[in-house]
Amino acid sequence: MSTLKIENLHVSVAGTLILKGVDLEINSGEIHALMGPNGSGKSTLAYALAGHPNYEVTEGSIELDGENVLEMEADERARHGLYLAFQYPVTIPGVKVADFLRHAVSNVRNPDRKEGTELISMREYRKELYEHLDALGVDRQFARRYLNEGFSGGEKKRMEIVQMAMLKPRFAILDETDSGLDTDAVNVVSEGVQRLSSANQMGVLIITHHERLLQYNIPSQTHVMLAGRIVETGDASLAHELHNLGYASVRERHPDAAAEEEARQKRETVASA
């Protein structure tokens, strides 16, 4: 069993402290939901886990099976089994989906591979890629297109799940993968995540405002983030409560964090005036 363990994590962005002591532990095969109002630090946690250079860890630790993740560059984290599905997937003109994924898969499955050495066999790669494209309702012709160039929002999100399927990470962080998707696309993506997590015993952290991804991927734990901290943890019923009632009751139960959140919003309003 693999474990992703986060302890007392503090993260700053451009000199501003965003995360203020996050503790979270996810094991193989577990699905966790992370919810919270905008600006609470959810995406900051995702980028810090992935190794984004603009997100500075000032205190705390991230360990993957006892290994210090903070000592790894972003590509090393991917090779060790961490995957981030972006809320806003980037476009890479000039790089075809098929070429991008073949190199990524070769590097992840053979972590010691040196650039210029042999890639995964084309026959094996194409067969596997087409299986996942078909399962997620993505036209096979997309493999010949430049990565995300001209893709709709739903096509970009489906392609993120195709990448996840090919890379087979130990832990996947889905940063609001359901945002901007219609009901049919949400169902396809949700089913894809559920299938992959079950088949590969993958640990999953679903960052979301809604229950839509959680209908197929019922979380064993739901965490609520407010003002850069996880202030509550419960089961799937907590996600249902938040989806239906919002965060007013959470703010009432955690007035100190709510006051911090309000102060941050006032500073941002003044700064943007």
TAQUI-V912314 format. One record per backbone hydrogen bond with DSSP energy under -1.0 kcal/mol. CO is the residue of the C=O (numbers start at 1). NH is the residue of the N-H. If there is no record, write none. Layout:
CO:NH  CO:NH
//
This chain:
2:28  3:65  4:26  5:63  6:24  7:61  9:21  9:22  10:58  10:59  11:18  11:19  12:56  13:16  16:13  19:11  22:9  24:6  26:4  27:30  30:204  31:220  31:221  32:206  33:223  34:208  35:225  37:40  40:228  41:45  42:46  43:47  44:48  45:49  46:50  47:51  47:52  52:55  56:12  59:10  61:7  62:69  63:5  64:67  67:64  68:71  69:72  73:77  74:78  75:79  76:80  77:82  78:81  81:171  83:173  85:175  92:95  95:147  96:100  97:101  98:102  99:103  100:104  101:105  102:106  103:107  104:108  105:109  106:110  110:113  114:117  121:125  122:126  123:127  124:128  125:129  126:130  127:131  128:132  129:133  130:134  131:135  132:136  133:138  134:137  139:142  140:143  141:144  142:145  143:98  145:97  146:149  147:92  148:151  152:156  153:157  154:158  155:159  156:160  157:161  158:162  159:163  160:164  161:165  162:166  163:167  164:168  170:203  171:83  172:205  173:85  174:176  174:207  176:179  178:181  182:186  183:187  184:188  185:189  186:190  187:191  188:192  189:193  190:194  191:195  192:196  193:197  194:198  195:199  196:200  197:202  203:172  204:32  205:174  206:34  207:176  213:217  221:33  222:234  223:35  224:231  224:232  226:229  228:20  229:226  232:224  234:222  235:238  236:240  237:241  238:242  239:243  240:244  241:245  242:246  247:251  248:252  249:253  250:254  254:258  255:259  256:260  257:261  258:262  259:263  260:264  261:265  262:266  263:267  264:268  265:269  266:270  267:271  268:272
//
